[in-house]
């Protein structure tokens, strides 16, 4: 709204010409979301406490029993601050902004449904895995179907490290992209087990993809880096800026020891949106490197379950996801979190280096 209010004035006052720049609006979208999060955070936590929206800790996670009763569904704080900031600073005539908002709100609605069932209806297991997956597939399928029918969008797949390998998946791109979104959503959800563990790498990943998405939307930069251009998609950099700001604002309250947990309403929406931004940037495969922490956490669960079934009850890790394994080895929670953040930063830098390693 700010963009649409002030940019037309640039014709008379050159000062307002600054609103045309995506970089300028991305920075202020970040700051706006950050400030909104920090200001609203205490009120939201108080409100969640009043509604008794409190986290139930499984008995299996004995070292977390002290966290029983901590307010959850804090992902609502991320949602309010992010959406408000995007509506203020983004070009609302850009279709990619609305598609990204559709994914964020859609996955968030599935997560809210699950959280509501757990903490309000007191059904500790939430909705069934089948219902959750169906909701995710519906949102992801709808968004990708709308995306591939955009004239400027291509179903060509970029392969990291290979300059001239660009297979066109055609109709197979739809199920592939849906898989990216749903996998990313569930991976972030699995990682959200320690204070600040999920939101830290998410902020790093969003900042990394802000660079990827800006490059894809700039024809000159895309040609120089030999990446698939997507005209108009650069505007989603503003969304990435707001996502970083909202994430940092939430981390203000979610840092160890956490005052609030994000819940599924936060983790599912953030993961699905991260996957969609990777699809928009035509960097679907590099997501596995940028979000390497989420990949490791997910693989640990898959390996644990597979090994348990194959060996008739033996375990590969002391507990899965992976962060619980390290906890049971006696490593302090705060140290695990910071080390995972460091790994996330290193992998994001490695991902950015692929732009030149072709």
Protein Blocks (a to p, Z undefined) as FASTA:
>chain_A
ZZmmmmmmmmmmmklmmmmpmklmmmmmmmmmmmmmmmmmmmmmmmmmmnopacdddfkl
mmlmmmgoiaghklmmmmmmmmmmmmmmmcfkbmklmmmmmmmmmmmmmmmmmmmmmmmn
opanlpafklmmmmmmmmmmmmmmmmmmpmkbccbdcdehiaklccdekjmlmmmmmmmm
mmmmmmmmmmmmbghklmmmmmmmmmmmmmmmmmmmpmklmmmnopacdehjlmmmmmmm
mmmmmmmmmmmmmpccdfbdebjmlmmmmmmmmmmmmmmnopmkmmmmmmmmmmmmmmmm
mmmmmmmmmnoopafbfbdcfklmmmmnopafklmmmmmmmmmmmmmmmmmmmmmmZZ
